[in-house]
Amino acid sequence: MKSILYLTRNGLLEPLGRSQIEPYMRMLASHYNIKIVSFEKCHDLCDRAVYQHFRVDLQKCGVSWILLRFHARPRLWAPAFGFLQLFIVSFWHGSYFRQHQLIHARSYVPAAIALLLHRLTGVPFIFDMRALWPDELITAGHLQRGSLLHRALLILERRCLKEASAVVSLTQAAVGYLKARYPRELAGQRIAVIPTCADLQRFQLADPAPAAPMVIGCIGTVLSGWFLIAWLRAFFEAIARVDPTVRFELISRDEPKAILAALEPANSWINRLCIKAATPAEMPAIVQQHTASVMFFTGGLSKLGSCPTRMAEVLGCGRPVVANAGVGDVEQVIRQHRVGVLARSDGAADMEASVAELFDLLQDPQLANRCRRTAEALFSLESGTAAYRQLYAEILA
């Protein structure tokens, strides 16, 4: 059985790792020997019982796990230390003794490691981009366009796109942009579009949500720098004016006080707002209680490669989404499959129009089944795993 080394800066114990890394690797472990190297945050390791159960569960599936501690400080040296740590561990465990035949690098920093290992040892690698990270950092205010670091990331992007044995993108929109920007590097390159998927065995089609009170949900971080919290507030205010009983639920690991400070809820609906965190195991039942789920992100170049995980999970439960255009393939999915509403702006008139459109959509008796079918067709964990399995087989052949 061929061996795969999977590198990620995200933690397996955090929600993203639980939904977008661990399920894939479990299913792929029946065909390949999988070893994962991840960075785990301290607060995710606090519950030793959960951590030990998770590790044992991975071992039963045949997945090996090397855990590195994530350090955010000191800000100047922590990223460099993490890079060096990941390189040493990956080189020793994966490439020096040729223990693995393929490196799967999730996002840019692991791809830089994989590129170095490829040049040193010849082991092929997959550049699993996830999104257009340099442009996301600029949009979030973490990176200045044209800076030395920005230019270095673009050089890394170019080299990885050219030298990888395959490139994985979350969206068709990003592929079109990349081919126009890097025509020579991508000429003849193997490219696969594999969107963020959901475990639809967990996120099951739910019974219709109660007609009253409606519960408008929003799940995931809203303080990332690329979430449009002003749009969220505008939508909440618009629907609160129409329905004085509607409730709002934000499920996020962000600090509740920080969310309140950014959201600035009006006195008329602040008492109907609930902000809380939830475990991955609790999420399906929570989403099933929502009438619809709201997700607004900055558009433009930085979000061409984004595919919100929350969208797959919400649709899997048979619930519609309220979103904005300019985010990966979101607009195309909503328009083609009629599974949500696209807000045009955060202006009062446009938000009122979006609320009216949502109320009309909720009257459709086929809406829930249509959302579920869309999730199964585009975002199922089985289809995503099959795509990765095929990619591995083509490279290792």
Secondary structure, 3 states (H helix, E strand, C coil): CCEEEEEECCCCCCHHHHHHCHHHHHHHCCCCEEEEEEEECHHHCCCHHHHHHHHHHHHHHCEEEEEEECCCCCCCCHHHHHHHHHHHHHHHHHHCCCCCCEEEEECHHHHHHHHHHHHHHCCCEEEECCCCHHHHHHHCCCCCCCCHHHHHHHHHHHHHHHHCCEEEECCHHHHHHHHHHCCCCCCCCCEEECCCCECCCCCCCCCCCCCCCCEEEEECCCCCCCECHHHHHHHHHHHHHHCCCCEEEEECCCCHHHHHHHHCCCCCCHHHEEEECCCCCCHHHHHHCCCEEEECECCCHHHCCCCCHHHHHHHHCCCCEEEECCCCCHHHHHHHHCCEEEECCCCHHHHHHHHHHHHHHHCCCCHHHHHHHHHHHHCEHHHHHHHHHHHHHHHHC
